[in-house]
Amino acid sequence: MLMSTIVDGGLYRESTFMLQGLFSPELIANRNRFVLTVGAIMVGVACLSMAMGVLAARCSAIATQGFARNMRSTLLGKIESFSFSNIDHISTPQLITRATTDINTLRDTMRQSLVTLYRAPVMVILATVMSFIVSPGLAPLLLICIPLLAVVMTILLKVGQPRFKRMLKMMDGMNQAVRENLVASRVVKAFVRGGYESKRFDKTTDDLRQAQLGAGRLFTLSGPITMGIMWTCSVLILFFGGREIIFRTTGLLTGQLVSLVNYAGMAVNSLSMISWLVMSLSRAQASLVRINEVLDEKIDITDGPSDAAVESGSIDFEDVCFSYTRDPDKLALRHVTLHIASGETIGVIGGTGEGKSTLVSLIPRFYDALSGTVKVDGRDVREYTLENLRSGVSMVLQNGALFSVTQTIDTYVYRAYMATGDPGQSSAAGLLQNVLGFVCILTANGIVKKIDSESSLF
């Protein structure tokens, strides 16, 4: 409306123009002063809009970063409560992708939504209303384009979601391939499988590339479709509005036509932002489903009702059967009955894959038996709380992992303190402190530059 005022009242000196009643006749009579005054008002409104935009961007950034932090904390807390069977169901590479890429996608989409989702529809509505105020005869052109755009965006949303799901699935596969080759790099070299693994990784990355291209083509298609529809509307407004001005068929003024085109441009930009947001929502919806799968995963191993602690440490297996798939026809352990007295040392001997680790994993309840009973101190392990049970049952896993040096020292000294009550008086704890202190010296002197997960010191 200010644009119409400055064009009709300041440049073309029309006898009547929009917002005329807001300015004194003396100001309107002075052309230069009138143009500068209205121009200054326009600059002030633009600066206010810019300040509000900066404030909105800052607030949305703070809100979305906090949202992402809380989501990661919630997701990590859920993952920490997973049993081994839960991790078997949702693999580690998938968990990594969902805790990083998917949460980042939700964060970015939420930021766009806070800035765009509220502003863009309001701008479209206001631009349409103001178009009817300026020219009721030409404004219906906007009403034709808006429903058409809504249909197009709905189709893009329906088509885009499966593509984004496929892309995220391919990303899980690539992460899994990278993780396997990093963790088992020595095995790959020992068995001379580098060429095979390279080909397998190339296929994985090519599948991801194809999935990303499929999603990206659809993503970039939304912009031209939106702009094509809305700029067609702008051209039609200019055509019919120009005819009205030239042939004086209505009272439409030049400034009003300029304002009408500006309102159409505002609607174009707002609907363009909405179309981009719709595609982002399509991708975010796929990520949200994947995150909810983790949060909705049912924890199959929980605390028992008893607060009893492990004391003597005797172990009993009574007709225990176990299956990783929970299928009675695919058993890894069949009807195992075993008694280990407190203080007794035994060895479980067998070939690879014959169930030695599976047998031991049932004692601290990394898995639950399919049938039968596992007892510690004559009590069913399912009656203990997980903390009390695992504080009394120690197990060394086959695949060791190191945390950072300081965290390793803190963890082991804490364990020594829990075992003895005083780490400074424990010979084992003292020896451990000396060893880890030596590692710290190596790290400080640059001999060992970094101690991280899956590192090998010697």
N, C-alpha and C positions, 0 to 999 in steps of 0.2 A: 504493500500500500504506500509506503514511503517512496518507492521507486516510481509509482504512478503519479504521486504528488509532485515530485521533482521534475518529471518529464512534462506533465500537462500544465502544471502551474508555473514552473520556472523556465522551461525551454520553449514550449509552444504557446504559453500565455493564454490558455483556455479560460473562458469566463467562469466555468464551473469545473471542479475537479475533486477528487477524493480527499478527505480530511481538510477541506477548505475551512470549515468552521473552527479548526484548532489554531488558526493563524490570524493575526490582526490584518486588517486591510492595508495599513501602512507598510507592514513587512512584505505582504504580497506585491505591493506596488513597486518596491525596490527589488528588482530582479536578482541582482548579484547577491544582495544580503539574504534574500529568500533561499536561493540555491545553496549558499554556504551554510545557512542555519539548518536546512533539511539534511544537507550532506553531513554536517557535524552530528546530528541526531542519528543518522544511519551508522556513522563510524562508532558512536557510543554504544549503540545496540550491538554492533558486530563485536566490539571489545568485550562487552558483557557476556555475549554468547561464547566467545573464546575462553573467557575466564571460567564460565560454568563448565565448558567442555574439559578444560584442564583439571578442574576440581573433580568432575565425574570420572575422568580417567584415573586420577590418583586414588580416589575412594574405591573404584572397582578393582584396581591393582592390589590394594591392601586386602580387600575382602576376598578376592580369588586366591591370593597366595595363602591367606589363612585357611581358606577352604581346602586347598591342596595339602597343606600341612596336616590338618585334622583328618583328612581322608587317608593320607599315608599312615598316620599313627593308628587309626582304626584298622586299616588293612593289615599293618604289621602285627598288631595285637591279635587279630584273628588268625594270622598265619602262625604266630607263636603257639597258639593253642592247637594247631593241627597235629594229628597223629601221623605216623608213617603212611598209613593207608590213605589218609586225606591227601598227603603230598603225592602219593602214587596216582591218585585220581586227577589232581591238578598239578601238572609237572612244574618243576622249578623254572624252566624258561618261560612258561606261561605266567607264573607268578611274578617274575621279573618284569615282563612286558606290562602286566596289569598294574604293577606298583609304580611304573615309570611312565611309559608312553600313554597308557589309557588315562591315568590321572592327569597328566599334562594336557591331554585333549579335553578332558572335562574342565580343567582350569581355564584354558583359552576360550572355550565355548561359553563358559559362565561369564568371563570378562566381556566378551562380545555381547552377550545377552544383557548384562547390566547397562552397557552403554547404548546398545542398539534396540533391544527388544522393547524398551519403554519409549524411547524417543522416536523411532522410525514410524510406528503406527500412529502416534499422535501427530507427527508431521504430515503423514498422508491424509489423515482426517481433516486437520486444519487447512491444508492446501486445498482440499476438495471443497470445504465450506467457503473459504475465501474466494475460490473460483466462481462459485454460485453467486456470491455477493457482487463480484466484479462484472461477470457476464453470465447470466442464467442461460443464455442461448448456447454458448460454447462449452460450458462446464460439463454437460452430460458426456462429452467425449472421454473425460477421465473415468466416469463411471462404467464405460464400456471396457476400458483397458484393465481396471483393477480386478474385476472377477476373472478375466482371462489370465492375468498373471497369477492369481491365486490357484487356478487349475493347473497351470504349468508348474508352479512350485510344489504342489501336492504330488504331481507325477514324478518330479525329480527326487522328492523325498522317498517315495516308494521304491524307485529304481536304485537310488544311491545307497540305501542301508545295506542290502545284501553285498554290494561291492565293497563297502568299507569293512564288513564282517570278514569277507574273504581276505582282504588286505591284512587285517590284524592277525588272522590265522596264519598267513604266510610269514608275517613278522615273527610269530612264535616259533615257526619252523626254522627260520634263519638264526634266531637266538639260540635255539637248541643245538644247531650244528656248530655255531661258534663256541658254545660252552663245552660241548663234547670234545672238540679238537684242542681247546685250551687245557682242559683238565687231563685229558688222556694223550697229550702230545708225545710223551715218552713211549707209550704203547704204539702209537701210530708210526713213530720212527723205528721202533724195534721190529715191527712186522712189515716195514717198508710199504705202508699203505698211504703215503702222502699223495700220490697221484690219484688214487681212488677218492680220497677225502676231498681233494681239490675239485674233482669233477662233481662230486655230490654237493659241495658247497656252491659251485657255479650254478647248478640246477636250482638249488634253493633260492639263490639271489635272483636268478632269472624269473622264477615264479613270483617272487615278491615284486620285481620290476613290472611284470605284466599286470599284477593286481593293482599296483599303484597307478599305472598308466590308465587302467580302466576306470578307477575312481577319479583320477585327475581330469580325464577328458570330460566326465560328467560334471565335475566341479567347475571347470572353466566354461562349460556350455551354458551354465545358468546366467552368467553375466551378459553375453551377447543376446540371449533370448529376451531378458528383461529390458535391456537398453533398446533393442529393436522395437519392441512393442511400445515402450513409452516415448521414444523419439518419433515414432510414427504418429503418435498422439500429438506431440508438439508440432510436427509439420502440418497436421490437419488443422490445429488451432491457428497457426500462422496463416494458412491458406484462407480459411473461412473468415478469420478476424480481419485479415488484410482486405478482403472483398467488402466487408461491412464498412471499413474505414474509407476505402476509396469511393464506393458508391453511396455512402451515407445512408445505408438501409436501416441502420439502428443508430443509437446514440453512443456507440463504442468509441472511445478516444484512444489515441496512440499510447498514452501512458498506461491505460487500462489493459491494452493488449500486451504491453511489455510485462506488466504485473502478472497477467494470466500465464504468459510463457514462463515467468519465473516460478510461479506456483506449480506449473507442470514439471519444471526442472526439479523443484523440491520433492515432488511426488516421485519423479524418476530416481533421484538419488536415494530416497528413503526406501523405495521398493527394491532397488538394487542391493542396498544393505540387507534388507530382509531376505532376499534370495540367497545371498552369501551366507547369512545366518542359518537359513533352512538347511543348506548343505552341511554347515558345521554341526547343526543339531543332528543331522542324519549320522554323521560320523560319531558324534558324542553319544548318541543312543546306542550304537554298537559297543562303544567302550563301556558305557554304563551297565549294559547287560553282562559284560564280562566281569566287571568289578562286583556286581551283585551276585554272580555265581560263586565268587570267593566268600563274600559276606554271608551268603545263604547256605554255604556248605555245612552240612550237619557234622558236628564233632562226634566221632564214634567212641572216643575214649575220654571219659570224664572222671572226676574224683568219686571215690567210694564213700559210703556213709560213716566209716570208722576213722577216728583220729589216732589209732594205734600206730606206733613206730616199729620199725624192724629192729629186733634185738639179737637173736642168736644167728639167724641167717640160713636156716635149713630150707631146702627146696624140694618140692614134690610136684611131679607131673602125674596126673591120674587120667589115663585114657584120653590123651590130648590129640585132637585133630585140628589141622589148620590149613586154610586155603587163602591165597592172596586175593582171589576173585570172589571169595565167600561162596564158592560152588563146591558142594560135597563130592562131585565127580572129578574135581581137579585139586586133589589134596597135595600139599607140600610136606606135611607130617601126618602120619597115619597111626592112631592109637598108641601114642607114646606114653609109657608108664615108667617113671624114674624117681628115685629118692636119693638126695644128696644131703648128708648130715652136715651139721654146722662144723666148720673147721676142716672138712674133708676136701682134698684136691683131686680132681678128676680131669681127664682129657677126652674130648669128643673128637673122634677121628673119622674122616670121610673125604671123598673127592669133592671137586668143585661143583656147587649146585646141589649138594645132597641134603642141605637143610641145617648145617651147623649154626650159621648165623641166625637163621630163622628160629631155631630152638632157643637160643640165648635171648633173642629179642622178645620172647614172650614173658620173660621173667620181670623186666622193668615195665612191662605193658607198652612197648612200642607198637605192638599189635596185640589184639585179643584173640584167644583161641576160638575156633569155630565150634568145637564141642570139647567136653572134658573140663578139667580144672587144673590151674597152676597155682600152687600155694607157696608162700614164703612165711616161715615161722608157724606153719600149720594153719595159716589164714589165707583165704582166697585173695589173690592179688587185686581183684576187682573191688575188694572192700576197703583197701587203703586209699588215702589221698595220694595223688601223683607225686606231690612234693615229699611226703614221708617215705613212699616206696622207693623213689629214685635217689633219695638221700641215703638209703640203706643198701641199695644195689648199684654197684658201679660197673660200667661196661665200657671197654675200649673199642671204638668202631674201627673198621678196616680202613676207611678213608679219613685220615687226619686233616684238620684244617687249623691254621694259625690266625689269630686276630692280631691287631696291632700290638707292639711290644709292651707298652704300658698296660694295656688291657689284659694281656696274657699274664703279666706279673701280678696285677691286682686279683685276677681270677684265681690263680693257683695259690697265692698266699692266703686268699680268703678261704679256699678249700682246706688248706693246711690249718688255718685257724679253727674252722668248723670241726676238724678231726681231732685237734689237740687242745684247743682252747687258748693256745699261746704260740703263735708262729715263731717268735724269737727263740723259744726253748725247744722247738722241734728240730731234731737233726735232719729229718727229711725236708722240712720246710727251709731250713738254713741252707742245705745243699742246693735246693731248687732255686733259692734266692741267689746263690753264688753263680749258678749256671746262667740264669736269666740276666744277672748283672753282667756277666761276660758277653752275652749277646748284645746287651746295651752298649758295651764298649766297642764291639765290632761295628755296631750301627753308627755310633758317634764318630768313629774313625774312618767311615766310608768303606770298610771291608765288606759289610753287608749293608747295602744301601736302603733296602726296604724289606720289611717282613710283613707279608700280607696273606690273605687267604690262598691256600694251595701252594704256599712257598715251600722251598726245600732248603734247609740250612746246610746240611752235610751230605 
